[in-house]
Amino acid sequence: MIKVSDLKKDFPIFDREINGKRLTYLDSGATSQKPELVINEMSNVYSNINANVHRGTYVLSSETTAKYEDVRNKLKEFINAYSSDEIIFTKGCTEGFNFLANSICKDLNPGDEIILSEIEHHANIIPWQMVAEKYNLKIKYINITESFNLDIDHFESLLNSNTKVVSIVGESNMSGMLPDIKKLNSLIREKTNAIYIVDGAQLVPHRKIDVQDLGIDFICVSGHKMLGPTGIGVVWGRKELLEKLDPVYGGGDMIEEVFYETATWAPIPHKFEAGTPPYVEAIGLGAAVDYLTKLDMKNVEKHSDELRLYAKNKLENIDRLNIVHTNSNLAGCTFAMSVEGVHATDVSLMLDTFGVAVRAGHHCVQPFHRKLNLDATFRATGYIYNDEEDFDILSNTIEESIKLLT
Ligand SMILES: Cc1ncc(COP(=O)(O)O)c(C=O)c1O
């Protein structure tokens, strides 16, 4: 069980007041707050052991390298990868998609198809659009139903022998939708030889993930949304697929041998990590993984589910508030909302005066906002350090804001 009042003490930021009020932070969908453990671990590296990784034979470099490489083992355990060599460090989920799109698609043929969904984050749209233009590929989008879920029949109808990539969000940062990843996987395997990628930016911070059980090929992960620092993310991929992929970035550390005319690549994971990696950030992410592992991801999941139901009930009772939230029993604690006649930014500015931090805009899901005829929404997302009181404050201050703004 997560006891939020105790847990909050691990996060120094909650000592702050905003506009003379307690901080009600409901923007973890954008980035999570950081526990002292993560901050101290990074500070410890800079203060006590800092040296570049994989470079020196001296004590400091060996210690930093060992710590950096050990994070791969922690992540392997965290998502149940087959091997720690399958953990590739990136600078975030967005970089993960750019790497996969560029590396996978250069071997496809004109006319090959990529399937995304209508509710994808721009990080899982733009890299595919860029490579689709370059290699003459076709992008198809799975329809989203009126209750903000994937239209599975439509998905099935899109699958054919030209489908080479399917890349779908694991937990929507807009509607909280949690697609049935295993079911999608069996449909893909039944009808295609496509590569199946999951956008884990919101999923991995909130749910216990087992990539072997899910049967997927790749997952892109964002470190800063799961208590880790910015500038670090992960791509996990099946070893046999990673071994076949070419690197996208070239430079130091990713090579085996270099000649003036040509070069050979280091084995995975290093062939994908050119240059000095963000090793301090990776070590910070390792501390975040330790923190979440100690809490137990099953407890994190339970907390998210209970908080979502509480929040949903509260928010649904507010007059004039429209909520873009899936009607499924299982979903993320994410609520994108709008009030007719009032701009989302005005609501969020008003909420800020009460110490409530929510995000306003299109949350990098602009096509889906456009489809719903929404210019923008304001979005509240709950995480491990949020409790019922936060959503009481949110719903009271939304009601107050609607009165003041209309
Ligand atoms: C669903 C989803 N995918 C991808 C991203 C991009 O993640 P990153 O900030 O690590 O690049 C985000 C971040 O908002 C997200 O919510």
The ligand as an SDF file (V2000), in Angstrom:
LIG
                    3D

 16 16  0  0  0  0  0  0  0  0999 V2000
    2.4870    9.1080  -24.7300 C   0  0  0  0  0  0  0  0  0  0  0  0
    3.7970    9.8360  -24.8420 C   0  0  0  0  0  0  0  0  0  0  0  0
    4.6900    9.4440  -25.7580 N   0  0  0  0  0  0  0  0  0  0  0  0
    5.8840   10.0400  -25.9050 C   0  0  0  0  0  0  0  0  0  0  0  0
    6.2340   11.1290  -25.1230 C   0  0  0  0  0  0  0  0  0  0  0  0
    7.5760   11.7850  -25.3210 C   0  0  0  0  0  0  0  0  0  0  0  0
    8.4270   11.4680  -24.2470 O   0  0  0  0  0  0  0  0  0  0  0  0
    9.8120   12.2350  -24.0070 P   0  0  0  0  0  0  0  0  0  0  0  0
    9.4830   13.4970  -23.2770 O   0  0  0  0  0  0  0  0  0  0  0  0
   10.6220   11.2930  -23.1470 O   0  0  0  0  0  0  0  0  0  0  0  0
   10.4520   12.4540  -25.3150 O   0  0  0  0  0  0  0  0  0  0  0  0
    5.3240   11.5940  -24.1710 C   0  0  0  0  0  0  0  0  0  0  0  0
    5.6430   12.7960  -23.3730 C   0  0  0  0  0  0  0  0  0  0  0  0
    4.8080   13.6200  -23.1000 O   0  0  0  0  0  0  0  0  0  0  0  0
    4.0760   10.9210  -24.0140 C   0  0  0  0  0  0  0  0  0  0  0  0
    3.1740   11.3240  -23.1200 O   0  0  0  0  0  0  0  0  0  0  0  0
  1  2  1  0
  2  3  1  0
  2 15  2  0
  3  4  2  0
  4  5  1  0
  5  6  1  0
  5 12  2  0
  6  7  1  0
  7  8  1  0
  8  9  2  0
  8 10  1  0
  8 11  1  0
 12 13  1  0
 12 15  1  0
 13 14  2  0
 15 16  1  0
M  END
$$$$
